[in-house]
């Protein structure tokens, strides 16, 4: 479904991705962890077609982002839902209009049908009754949920969530991750989630990738990653305060 | 050592200015590419026309009115000394229509509309709203930039014409109050000397100024980095670079078009 091959991206001469390769199967939920500024967000932007790599290949659904036409890229982008780190909500639009925006702009659906879909999407993230509020009247967690509702309203084949839990308390963080898992279960979409909530991510992901200095240094099932003896993995999981000894994940 | 440091600083400044001019030129190219054939959001264009044109009307009229009054006050000494009361209308019209009207209103427009546009686009950029649009395969240039570009040109050209008229009316009123120049004398001297070329120059300048302010404000807005402080820096750069560009283009357009 998603293949990144030896992707390199640099900003002002500084390497953000340094030969990153990744494969995500159709329907998988890949959790991405890693220290700050290691290239996780850049990786998400590459998959979403927002950043052109300096070198390497990006295939999404067998479409090569480097060689495909502009029309093909746009068609592919419409099939990718992205929840951004900063929510990216349009502050002048109500919650309902924000969620409905992709359908309003991209489809010829009737306004009543769009409204129905938006209400349904808001209900999925537990925000029924908030449709007429402006984003600046919402809490951080509610904003994330609106962004999530908007990202998945088009029922995209691929959902990318870039730090959906950043700055949230553990309980809200877990609720949002559970919602993402629920959406994936309902829509059967392929999901990539970047999060600092390592425990939460392990509980919902089918596979985990650890990004380190612009590369994926470990990518496997949660069980294998948990037992990895690689120093960076251990160090990162220790830093994330994962209680390994005697810990059960169920 | 000091000289080397100065040279390095000058080099950096030249590179920065070149980068900004180059970036703005590329953006202008992208705008034209989407204008032939026209591909832009008509609803956004109408919204921009309303917020940039109609909502700027009162402040532009106030500015133009004061410009006309000040012009007459400043020219009072010369008109009295050389006994040129009968030429006051032509003198005021010449200065207002060809120079002061377009330039001062452009600077005012840059401060109000250009700065707002940069802040708006800059905020959208740093909060990833622009990326959100791109994710939906909505071209930010067609959706955000082209409507603002067209709206700014049309708004500034229209506001300049209205502002010129207001400034002339205020100059005529002030001329009657201060110099006892009756309005008939004022307007007949103006219309006897005014040519279509003067109006053309005024409109041409305002179209050029509108385009400069639009490209500058959109370029700095879309290239904003560094969160909220970055937005402030971008707004500052827009206002300064637009003012400089307005004067440079004013010089060349006056030189070339007469």
Interface residues (C-beta under 8 A of the other chain):
Chain A: X45 X48 X49 X50 X73 X74 X75 X77 X78 X80 X81 X82 X84 X85 X86 X87 X88 X89 X90 X101 X102 X105 X106
Chain B: X126 X127 X128 X129 X131 X132 X134 X135 X136 X137 X138
